[in-house]
Amino acid sequence: MGLKTEKQIFEIVKQKDNILICLPKKPTTDAIASGLALFSVLEKMGKRVKTVASDFALPHDHSFLPKSKEIFADLSALRKFIITVDTSETQPDNLEYDIKDNKLSIYITPKNGFYEPRDVSTSAGDFAFDLIFTIDTPDLESLGSIYDNNAEFFYHTPIVNIDHNPANEHFGQINQINVTATSVSEVIFELLQDWGDDYLDEYIATNLLTGIISKTKSFKTSSVTPRSLAIASHLISQGARRDEIVKNLFQNKKLSTLKLWGKALANLKASPEKKIVWSVLHQEDFKETETEEAVLDKVIDELIINTPDAEDVFIVYENREGKIEAVVATSHYIDAFRLFSEFNPTGNHDFTYLKFPGKDLASAETILKDRLESSVK
């Protein structure tokens, strides 16, 4: 009988020294927190580790997370370019280089004689990492430029794919996909439990609990399971700082964001039998509250927390340029990217961002409502 997936992951980690953790472009809080937890565990195991996400900028309310400064926005120095000079006939005496007009010139002064072009060869060195973890990533394209600019690296390097999204394409050499988990942090926790409880400490527990709390909106969504509550209890017993997590994720909101939430509440609509809640915001709403579209994720969080029966939530709005867009948060089993594929979906399976060129607010609202109603089980 072959090793179960958790053991396979543990064995391949033991064999590798340089490990890259990849988060999707625009990672969720769950992806950020679980990636940082895995980073700390691998460091404990003596591995050289780097965490990346395309064009990443740490949200201001996430700076409390342990190791929060260890996520980089790009993947540099991935592979060395090697220039080899045959010195069997002539030994080098001095080496210099110069960069001019975007060209690198390397000057080698021989001790005697001179070098011929046939003495010089070039090659590519080994990749800087020998194992990749992808976290909360349904497909490699979701990694953005990290994958687009380094496709050969991903093709030649083994991938451990960790997720809880039913739409995951199982692209890894090892795939740990648990669709019944509330969050990818829960999947990471189960992995560590199999590896041994010795890896958990206050900081790793805080990161994992952050991911679970963010996905369950502090245990107020219908996705909460007895298992997720038991895991949260265990993480708190290991030192996870629950109060600090809740304060940073849900209580530190700017007055302007609360004002926009008030606008959203004033325009709130619902389809109770389908458990869908939505709101419509106009260009003037952002101007009056002095807010930007970026805070709409927070507004949707508040709608989910304060309307516990809602399983699908969206806000359709007119941006500052007068164009119609939307933010959608759907149930775990709905693939919003596929459902709204013609509206240029971006984001992730927590928050999907859509554009409606040529549409007005009313028609965009109708499209969103009708499609979600037809998809609700």
HELIX and SHEET records of a PDB file:
HELIX    1   1 THR A    5  GLN A   15  1                                  11    
HELIX    2   2 THR A   29  LYS A   44  1                                  16    
HELIX    3   3 HIS A   60  HIS A   62  5                                   3    
HELIX    4   4 SER A   68  GLU A   70  5                                   3    
HELIX    5   5 PRO A  117  ASP A  119  5                                   3    
HELIX    6   6 LEU A  140  LEU A  143  5                                   4    
HELIX    7   7 SER A  145  ASP A  148  1                                   4    
HELIX    8   8 ALA A  151  HIS A  156  1                                   6    
HELIX    9   9 VAL A  184  TRP A  195  1                                  12    
HELIX   10  10 ASP A  197  TYR A  199  5                                   3    
HELIX   11  11 GLU A  202  THR A  216  1                                  15    
HELIX   12  12 PRO A  226  SER A  237  1                                  12    
HELIX   13  13 ARG A  242  VAL A  246  1                                   5    
HELIX   14  14 LYS A  247  GLN A  251  3                                   5    
HELIX   15  15 LEU A  255  ALA A  266  1                                  12    
HELIX   16  16 PRO A  272  LYS A  274  5                                   3    
HELIX   17  17 GLN A  283  THR A  289  1                                   7    
HELIX   18  18 GLU A  293  VAL A  295  5                                   3    
HELIX   19  19 LEU A  296  ASN A  306  1                                  11    
HELIX   20  20 ALA A  336  LEU A  339  1                                   4    
HELIX   21  21 SER A  341  PHE A  343  5                                   3    
HELIX   22  22 LEU A  361  SER A  375  1                                  15    
SHEET    1   A 6 ILE A  71  PHE A  72  0                                        
SHEET    2   A 6 ARG A  48  VAL A  52  1                                        
SHEET    3   A 6 ASN A  18  CYS A  22  1                                        
SHEET    4   A 6 LEU A 131  ILE A 135  1                                        
SHEET    5   A 6 ILE A 159  ASP A 163  1                                        
SHEET    6   A 6 ILE A 174  ILE A 177  1                                        
SHEET    1   B 2 ARG A  79  VAL A  85  0                                        
SHEET    2   B 2 VAL A 120  PHE A 127 -1                                        
SHEET    1   C 2 PRO A  92  LYS A 100  0                                        
SHEET    2   C 2 LYS A 103  PRO A 110 -1                                        
SHEET    1   D 6 LYS A 269  SER A 271  0                                        
SHEET    2   D 6 ILE A 276  LEU A 281 -1                                        
SHEET    3   D 6 ASP A 312  GLU A 318  1                                        
SHEET    4   D 6 ILE A 324  ALA A 329 -1                                        
SHEET    5   D 6 THR A 352  LYS A 355 -1                                        
SHEET    6   D 6 THR A 346  GLY A 347 -1                                        
END                                                                             
